[in-house]
Amino acid sequence: GAAATLKPRVPTAVLATDAEAAASKPPVQPPDDGRVPRAVRTELAGKPWFRPDFDRRQAEAFLAQRETGFFIIRPSSHPGCVALSHKRDGDQVGHAVIWQRAAGYQLETKPATYDTIQQLLQTLPLHYLDA
């Protein structure tokens, strides 16, 4: 009889960025309530540090027990924007608006713009949540 031909097995890619591979259960994303721009929601869906259901107070409570540099992205009080909430030195939590401009995403008053929020985040001294 003819021997069966075996196809070589193609290895699957392993993601190593911000512990996505280890995060087997990303946070459940709430329904789209319009507070987060759709493009941002699409870009950040499933990231453990994207918390579209958090407000400023919830962000402060969540980050209070974290070390300096940990952060989340959440809806901003400015319509159509998101906020970066991050643990600062000591017990303080800082907040900054991420504006969506024609040229890209901009952090508060900093002049640089980026094509994606993740590119913007990579320029900051932040620590990524695993889950």
C-alpha positions in Angstrom: 0.0 0.0 0.0 0.9 3.6 -0.4 2.4 5.3 2.6 0.6 8.4 3.9 2.5 11.6 3.3 2.9 13.7 6.4 2.9 17.4 6.1 5.4 19.2 8.3 3.8 20.8 11.3 4.0 24.6 11.3 4.8 26.1 14.7 2.3 28.6 16.0 3.5 32.0 17.0 4.0 32.8 20.6 3.2 36.3 21.9 5.6 37.6 24.5 4.5 41.2 24.7 3.0 42.5 28.0 2.4 38.9 29.1 -0.5 38.4 26.7 0.5 34.7 26.3 0.1 34.2 30.0 -3.2 36.0 30.3 -5.6 33.2 29.5 -8.7 35.1 30.6 -8.7 38.7 29.5 -11.1 41.0 31.4 -14.6 40.8 30.1 -15.3 43.8 28.0 -18.6 45.6 28.9 -21.0 46.5 26.1 -20.0 49.5 24.0 -21.6 52.5 25.8 -20.0 55.1 23.6 -17.6 56.4 26.2 -14.6 54.9 24.5 -14.0 55.6 20.8 -14.6 52.5 18.7 -11.1 52.6 17.2 -9.6 52.6 20.7 -11.9 49.8 21.9 -10.9 47.7 18.9 -7.2 48.4 19.4 -7.2 47.6 23.1 -9.8 44.9 23.5 -8.6 42.1 25.7 -5.6 44.0 27.1 -5.5 43.4 30.9 -4.7 47.1 31.4 -7.7 48.4 29.3 -10.6 49.0 31.7 -13.5 50.5 29.8 -15.8 50.1 32.8 -13.6 52.1 35.3 -14.0 55.7 36.3 -11.4 57.9 38.0 -12.4 56.7 41.5 -12.3 53.0 40.5 -8.9 53.5 38.8 -7.5 55.1 42.0 -8.7 52.3 44.2 -7.4 49.6 41.8 -4.0 51.2 41.4 -3.6 52.1 45.2 -2.2 48.7 46.0 0.1 48.5 42.9 3.7 49.5 42.6 4.9 52.7 41.0 4.5 52.6 37.2 1.5 50.4 36.9 -1.3 51.9 34.8 -4.7 51.4 33.2 -6.4 53.0 30.2 -10.0 54.0 31.0 -12.7 56.3 29.7 -12.0 60.0 30.2 -14.5 62.6 31.5 -13.7 64.4 28.2 -16.1 63.0 25.6 -14.4 60.9 22.9 -11.1 60.6 24.9 -9.5 58.0 27.1 -7.4 58.6 30.2 -4.2 57.1 31.4 -4.3 56.5 35.2 -0.9 55.5 36.6 0.7 54.8 40.0 3.1 57.6 40.9 5.8 57.6 43.5 4.4 57.3 47.0 0.7 56.6 47.2 -0.4 59.0 44.5 -2.3 58.0 41.3 -1.8 60.4 38.4 -4.3 60.9 35.5 -3.7 62.2 32.0 -6.0 62.6 29.0 -5.1 60.9 25.8 -6.5 63.1 23.0 -7.4 61.8 19.6 -6.1 64.4 17.1 -6.1 64.4 13.3 -2.3 63.5 13.4 -2.8 60.7 16.0 -3.0 60.2 19.7 -1.5 62.8 22.0 -0.9 62.7 25.8 -2.2 65.9 27.4 0.1 68.8 26.4 3.0 66.8 25.0 3.6 67.7 21.4 4.3 64.2 20.0 1.5 62.2 18.4 1.3 58.5 17.7 -0.6 56.3 15.3 -1.8 54.0 18.1 -2.3 54.3 21.9 0.1 51.3 22.3 2.9 53.3 20.5 2.3 56.2 22.8 2.4 53.9 25.9 5.7 52.4 24.8 7.4 55.9 25.2 6.4 56.1 28.9 8.1 54.4 32.0 5.1 52.1 32.7 4.6 48.6 34.0 2.1 46.3 32.2 -0.5 44.4 34.2 -0.4 40.6 33.5 -4.1 40.1 34.3 
